Amino acid sequence: MSHTDSQANDSRRYDESLYKGIYGQFFGMDEVLFENRTEHQHLVIFNNQRFGRVMALDGVIQTTEADEFFYHEMLTHVPLLAHGNAKRVLIIGGGDGGMLREVCRHESVEHITQVEIDRQVVDMCREFLPNHSAGAYDDPRLNLVISDGLDYVRNSTDKFDVIISDCTDPIGPGEALFTSEFYEGCKRCLNEGGVLVAQNGVVFMQPEEVTVSAQRLKPYFDDVSFYVAAVPTYVGGQMTFAWATDNPALRQLSVEEISRRFEQSGLRCRYYTPAVHVGSFALPQYVLDLPGMADTQQAGD
Ligand code: SAM
């Protein structure tokens, strides 16, 4: 196992390189469980005393056992409970299996397609991050496709009620999933009244990810907005999630209605609550002041 590509600046420390030379976080590496350059990216999985098992791709922290539920619960239960009747779900990326695990908890979902570009991420996360997928890769509803997400939405004739883009940052293979062409393809793959949600970076550190996504989504969707959650290991403040649908009502649901659906689902979560769901669409003023964001509708407008 080579450390030559690792971001570890010694055998005991992993320095995230997302904001190399400007700002960053490091993790003690108590044990390296896997490290290799896959066909698409550098993959490392290691143990950390505080965060448990940690996975990074191309120098960027992707997920940790300790705080993955913040992100996976918010990017799954917000669109699925807002939609209210989702039968078919498409996950783009998500190789660690955490998003798939949360989608599988919805008994009303009948079919899940997951399109992940890197087979080795799936295989190594199943082996070294087993609590993320927690058996979800064996769910009979799953159709796992190893492919580029952009190619998939370009060519697929399948339709979905909810699309979740759980990709890396727009560097390397993830860049394709922040393009107008990808959003156009997602629109074409959505059933009427469907919802697209996408990880969209930490807005305080990566404001252009939000403004560019808004600009690229608006030609295809009547209602484009964002919602937020602070995920500890996505450093720099609130993680932003893009929201795009032709049904503005889905973002205006009352906490009473979301609560009713949440109770009906039988879900028990560690981060998500109906009040957090509704409140997550309340964007800070500095986000609304970003270029092109003024007309981003706020819940209850
Ligand atoms: N939670 C993380 C975040 O917010 O940055 C994302 C986690 S998940 C590990 C990201 C996944 O996207 C990886 O498994 C990566 O292989 C996959 N991915 C990157 N580019 C892709 C593409 N073009 N098509 C499909 N999957 C892609």
Residues whose N, C-alpha, C, O or C-beta is under 5 A from the ligand:
A	BS01	SAM	I61 Q62 I92 G93 G94 G95 D96 V115 E116 I117 D118 V121 S147 D148 G149 L150 D166 C167 T168 D169 P173 G174 A176 Q199
